[in-house]
Amino acid sequence: MKRITFIYLLAVVLAMHACIDREMIDRKEGDSLPTVNNLSVQQDGATVRLTWEIPVNIPESIEQPVSIYIDVQEILGPTRTTSVFNTTLANAPTEFVYEVPEENKTYHLTVKLFGQTKERDPNYSSSIYSLGQTVVYQSP
């Protein structure tokens, strides 16, 4: 009985070890975009004006001008949000004006750089997003 258990355990260990292919797991080297700089929000009632600066260290492998992706999330609770609005602005703008749907609620407004790589690889997406910078809208 011990011999059967040992053989079974050995087969399981070998099977688990054989399933790991490290080359597939390794991260692909690729392009990345920096985050926007100096993101600020100005509130005037239900109107929100977002302003930011586009970094100068955008890789040469990204098509210029980059676009800006904006996402607005309504905060429903400590761990719950819902998407209210999102858009992509072309030609590298540095400001955006938005009217919140309900003035008495809290919203997170996230701004990201969005670009396309110049060289397309059919195995990888050519769409590149930066990490987002987020500001909070709260009713005054």
C-alpha positions in Angstrom: 0.0 0.0 0.0 2.9 2.4 0.8 4.4 1.7 -2.6 1.2 2.5 -4.4 0.8 5.8 -2.4 4.4 6.7 -3.2 4.0 6.0 -6.9 0.8 8.0 -7.0 2.4 11.0 -5.1 5.4 10.9 -7.5 3.1 10.9 -10.5 1.2 13.9 -9.2 4.4 15.9 -8.4 5.8 15.2 -11.9 2.5 16.1 -13.6 2.3 19.4 -11.7 5.9 20.3 -12.4 5.5 19.4 -16.1 2.6 21.9 -16.5 4.8 25.0 -15.7 6.2 26.7 -18.8 8.1 29.8 -17.5 8.6 31.3 -20.9 4.9 31.7 -21.3 4.5 33.3 -17.9 7.3 35.9 -18.3 6.2 39.4 -18.9 6.5 40.7 -22.5 8.8 43.5 -22.9 7.0 46.4 -24.5 5.9 50.0 -24.6 4.4 51.9 -21.7 3.0 55.4 -21.3 3.7 57.7 -18.3 0.9 59.1 -16.3 -0.5 62.6 -16.8 1.1 65.3 -14.7 -0.5 67.9 -12.4 -4.1 66.6 -12.6 -6.4 69.1 -10.9 -10.1 69.6 -10.6 -12.1 72.8 -10.3 -15.7 72.5 -9.2 -18.5 75.1 -10.0 -21.8 73.5 -8.9 -22.4 70.4 -11.0 -19.7 71.5 -13.6 -16.2 70.0 -13.2 -13.1 71.3 -15.1 -10.2 68.8 -15.2 -6.8 70.1 -16.3 -3.5 68.2 -16.7 -0.2 68.2 -18.4 1.0 65.7 -21.0 4.5 64.3 -20.1 7.3 64.9 -22.5 8.9 61.4 -22.1 6.5 59.5 -24.4 8.3 56.7 -26.2 9.2 57.1 -29.9 7.4 53.9 -30.6 4.0 55.5 -29.8 2.1 57.4 -32.5 1.7 61.1 -31.8 -0.4 62.9 -30.7 -1.7 60.6 -27.9 -5.3 60.6 -26.9 -6.8 61.1 -23.4 -9.1 58.5 -21.8 -11.5 59.8 -19.2 -13.6 57.6 -16.9 -16.2 58.8 -14.4 -17.3 56.4 -11.6 -20.1 57.1 -9.2 -19.3 56.0 -5.6 -22.1 53.8 -4.3 -20.4 52.6 -1.1 -17.0 51.8 0.4 -16.4 49.0 -2.0 -18.9 49.7 -4.8 -18.7 51.9 -7.8 -20.6 52.2 -11.1 -19.4 53.6 -14.4 -21.3 56.8 -15.3 -19.4 58.1 -18.3 -16.2 57.4 -20.3 -14.7 59.0 -23.4 -11.5 59.2 -25.4 -10.4 62.7 -26.5 -8.1 62.9 -29.6 -5.1 65.2 -30.3 -3.7 65.4 -26.7 -6.0 67.9 -25.0 -5.0 69.3 -21.6 -8.5 70.1 -20.2 -12.0 68.7 -20.1 -15.3 70.1 -18.8 -17.9 67.7 -17.5 -21.3 68.1 -15.9 -22.0 65.5 -13.2 -25.4 63.8 -13.4 -26.3 64.4 -9.8 -24.7 67.2 -7.8 -25.2 65.6 -4.3 -23.2 62.4 -5.1 -19.5 61.5 -5.0 -17.6 60.7 -8.2 -14.1 59.6 -9.1 -12.7 61.1 -12.3 -9.8 59.2 -13.8 -7.5 60.5 -16.6 -5.2 58.2 -18.6 -3.0 58.6 -21.6 -4.0 56.4 -24.5 -1.8 55.6 -27.5 -1.2 53.2 -30.4 2.1 51.6 -31.2 3.6 52.4 -34.5 4.6 48.8 -35.2 1.7 46.4 -35.0 2.3 42.8 -33.6 -0.6 40.5 -34.4 0.0 38.6 -31.1 -0.2 41.7 -28.8 -2.5 44.6 -28.5 -1.3 47.9 -30.1 -3.4 49.9 -27.7 -1.5 51.2 -24.7 -3.0 52.9 -21.6 -1.0 54.6 -18.9 -1.8 54.2 -15.2 -4.6 56.5 -14.3 -4.6 59.6 -12.1 -7.8 60.1 -10.2 -9.5 63.1 -8.6 -12.7 63.1 -6.4 -15.8 65.2 -7.0 -17.8 65.8 -3.8 -20.8 68.0 -3.5 -19.9 71.4 -1.8 
